[in-house]
Amino acid sequence: MSSFNDSFSKQSDIYSKYRPSYPTELFSFLSSLTENHALAWDCGTGNGQAAIGLSAFYEKVLATDPSENQIRNAPKSPKVSYFIEPAENSSIRTNTVDIVTIANALHWFNFDLFYKEVNRVVKSNGVIAAWSYGLPIISPEIDSIVKQFHDGTLGTYWQAPNRLVEKAYTTIPFPFRPIPAPKFYIEKVFNLKELIGYFNTWSATQRFINDNKFNPTEELEDDLIKVWPESNTTKTLRWELILKVGRVKV
């Protein structure tokens, strides 16, 4: 996409509260692929979840996002520097980056311009890793209700980039030498109210609210209570990561 499509600033406060974080094992694996660990670039950092994860393995992390509201809600770290910048045009110096990560954001980028920027800033033999995730797995009864909400209620409110996630990033160009990767999963424990909070972070939910002037998650909650009657009890949500890893400028 050639211009910034701001689908998350409005809900940036709940985004940082309800979105799941990524496993340490993912960052440990990625760090094992780079010879040096001086500088990582977390692009489309959102509320900084991946940037903080990277900071345990790299001396310095540059975290960029075009949304000022998202950056404002990101956690502070002496090893992470945040910048309000688009993915396709950063202020990062040429040939300085060991690894580029894109957590749940690549599908929003202009691929040609972004990959040109990646090739500019990444060192020879550096690494690029992009990941995303689809619907969570909770239980068969809950999953079917959530899928109907996702596909039916919100169906026309998902944008073209969201469809790239549904296709597990298989249709996204990735002009780098592929690196095999193990499977990784993310988990988060929610009660029912917190699960509804997560659904409110979806860009399609906010688009529905803007068009219809009511929140569809209220009806969703009524449906879920039937299979989750003790709403204060917690359940574990599990997502499988969609992960693409490649070698840059081999």
C-alpha positions in Angstrom: 0.0 0.0 0.0 1.4 3.3 -1.0 0.0 5.5 1.8 -0.5 4.9 5.5 -3.8 3.1 6.2 -4.3 3.9 9.8 -6.5 1.1 11.1 -5.3 0.9 14.7 -4.6 4.4 16.2 -8.2 4.7 17.4 -8.0 1.6 19.5 -4.3 1.8 20.3 -5.0 1.8 24.1 -6.9 -1.4 24.1 -4.6 -2.9 21.5 -1.7 -2.7 23.9 -3.9 -4.2 26.7 -5.5 -7.2 24.8 -3.2 -8.2 22.0 -1.1 -11.3 22.7 2.7 -11.1 23.1 5.2 -13.3 21.3 7.1 -16.2 22.8 10.7 -15.8 23.9 11.6 -19.0 21.9 10.7 -17.1 18.6 13.3 -14.3 19.3 15.9 -16.8 20.5 15.5 -18.7 17.2 15.7 -15.5 15.1 18.8 -14.3 17.0 20.5 -17.6 16.3 20.3 -16.8 12.6 22.4 -13.6 12.7 26.1 -13.5 13.1 26.0 -10.1 14.8 23.6 -8.8 17.4 24.2 -5.1 17.3 21.1 -3.7 15.7 17.5 -4.9 15.1 14.8 -3.0 13.2 11.2 -3.8 14.3 9.1 -2.4 11.5 5.4 -1.6 12.0 6.1 -2.1 15.7 2.6 -1.1 16.8 2.7 -1.1 20.6 6.2 -2.5 20.7 5.6 -6.1 21.6 8.2 -7.5 19.2 10.6 -4.7 19.9 10.7 -5.5 23.6 11.2 -9.2 22.8 14.1 -8.5 20.5 15.8 -6.3 23.1 16.7 -9.3 25.1 18.9 -10.6 22.2 20.1 -7.4 20.4 22.2 -4.5 21.8 19.8 -1.9 20.3 16.4 -2.1 18.7 15.0 0.6 16.4 11.2 0.4 16.4 9.2 2.3 13.8 5.5 2.8 13.2 3.6 5.6 11.4 1.0 5.7 14.2 1.9 8.2 16.9 -0.9 6.7 19.1 0.5 3.2 18.9 4.0 4.4 19.7 2.6 6.4 22.7 1.3 3.1 24.2 4.5 1.2 23.7 6.5 0.1 26.7 9.8 2.0 27.4 13.2 0.3 27.4 16.7 1.7 27.4 17.5 -0.6 24.5 14.6 0.3 22.3 14.3 3.6 20.4 10.9 4.4 18.9 10.4 6.5 15.7 7.2 7.6 14.0 8.1 6.5 10.4 6.6 4.5 7.6 8.0 1.2 6.7 8.9 2.2 3.2 11.0 5.3 4.1 13.0 5.1 7.3 15.8 7.2 8.7 18.0 4.1 9.4 21.5 4.3 8.1 22.5 2.0 5.1 24.0 -1.4 5.8 23.6 -1.2 9.6 20.8 -3.6 10.5 21.4 -7.3 11.5 17.7 -8.3 11.4 14.4 -6.8 10.4 11.2 -8.1 12.0 7.6 -7.4 11.0 5.1 -8.6 13.6 1.5 -8.8 12.3 2.1 -5.8 9.9 3.7 -6.9 6.6 0.3 -7.3 4.9 -0.3 -3.5 5.3 2.9 -2.5 3.5 3.8 -1.5 0.0 5.9 -4.6 -0.7 8.1 -3.3 -3.5 9.0 -0.1 -1.6 9.5 -1.8 1.7 11.7 -4.5 0.3 13.9 -1.9 -1.4 14.3 -0.3 2.0 15.1 -3.6 3.6 17.9 -4.2 1.1 19.2 -0.7 1.7 19.5 -0.9 5.5 20.3 -4.6 6.2 23.8 -5.8 6.3 25.0 -8.5 3.8 23.7 -11.9 4.9 21.2 -10.3 7.3 17.8 -11.7 8.1 14.2 -10.6 7.6 11.4 -12.3 9.6 7.7 -11.5 9.2 4.8 -13.1 11.1 1.2 -12.9 11.7 -1.7 -15.0 13.2 -5.3 -15.7 12.4 -8.2 -16.8 14.7 -7.4 -18.2 18.1 -8.3 -21.7 19.1 -10.3 -21.9 22.4 -12.8 -24.7 22.2 -15.0 -26.1 19.4 -18.2 -24.4 20.7 -16.5 -21.0 21.1 -14.4 -21.3 18.0 -17.5 -21.7 15.8 -19.2 -18.6 17.2 -16.0 -16.6 16.8 -15.7 -17.8 13.2 -19.2 -16.8 12.4 -18.6 -13.3 13.9 -15.3 -13.0 11.9 -16.6 -14.3 8.6 -20.3 -13.3 8.8 -20.9 -10.2 10.9 -17.6 -8.6 10.0 -17.1 -10.3 6.7 -17.4 -7.2 4.5 -15.5 -5.0 6.9 -12.2 -6.8 6.4 -9.8 -5.1 4.0 -7.8 -6.7 1.2 -4.6 -6.8 3.4 -6.5 -8.8 6.0 -7.3 -11.4 3.4 -3.5 -11.9 3.0 -3.5 -13.1 6.6 -6.4 -15.5 5.9 -4.2 -17.0 3.2 -1.4 -17.5 5.7 0.9 -15.1 3.8 1.2 -17.6 1.0 0.3 -14.9 -1.6 2.7 -12.2 -0.3 5.9 -11.8 -2.3 9.0 -12.6 -0.3 12.1 -12.1 -2.5 14.7 -13.5 0.0 16.4 -16.8 0.4 14.0 -18.8 2.6 15.2 -20.1 5.9 13.3 -23.1 7.4 11.7 -22.3 10.7 10.0 -24.4 13.4 6.4 -23.8 14.4 5.7 -21.3 17.1 2.6 -20.6 19.1 1.4 -17.7 21.2 -1.0 -18.1 24.1 -3.0 -15.7 26.3 -5.4 -16.3 29.2 -8.6 -14.4 29.1 -12.0 -14.2 30.8 -15.0 -13.4 28.6 -14.8 -9.6 29.1 -11.1 -9.7 28.1 -11.9 -11.8 25.0 -14.4 -9.2 24.0 -11.8 -6.5 24.5 -9.5 -8.4 22.1 -12.2 -8.5 19.5 -12.5 -4.8 19.8 -8.9 -4.4 18.7 -9.8 -5.8 15.3 -9.8 -3.2 12.6 -13.0 -4.7 11.1 -14.8 -4.3 14.4 -14.0 -0.6 14.5 -15.0 -0.2 10.8 -18.3 -1.9 11.6 -18.9 0.5 14.5 -18.1 3.6 12.4 -20.6 2.5 9.7 -23.4 1.1 11.9 -23.1 3.2 15.1 -23.3 0.2 17.4 -20.7 -2.3 18.6 -21.3 -5.9 17.2 -19.3 -7.4 20.1 -22.2 -6.8 22.4 -24.3 -9.3 20.4 -21.3 -11.6 20.2 -20.9 -11.5 24.0 -24.6 -12.6 24.3 -23.9 -15.6 22.1 -20.7 -16.5 23.9 -22.3 -16.4 27.3 -24.4 -19.4 26.3 -21.2 -21.6 26.0 -19.2 -19.6 28.6 -21.8 -19.1 31.4 -19.3 -18.3 34.1 -17.8 -15.3 32.4 -15.2 -14.6 35.2 -13.6 -18.0 34.6 -10.6 -17.9 32.3 -9.7 -19.9 29.2 -6.5 -20.2 27.2 -6.4 -18.8 23.7 -3.8 -20.3 21.3 -2.7 -19.0 18.0 -0.2 -20.6 15.5 2.2 -18.1 14.1 2.4 -17.6 10.3 6.1 -17.1 9.9 8.3 -16.2 6.9 12.1 -16.0 7.4 14.6 -15.1 4.8 18.3 -14.2 4.2 18.9 -10.7 2.8 21.7 -9.9 0.3 23.4 -13.3 0.4 
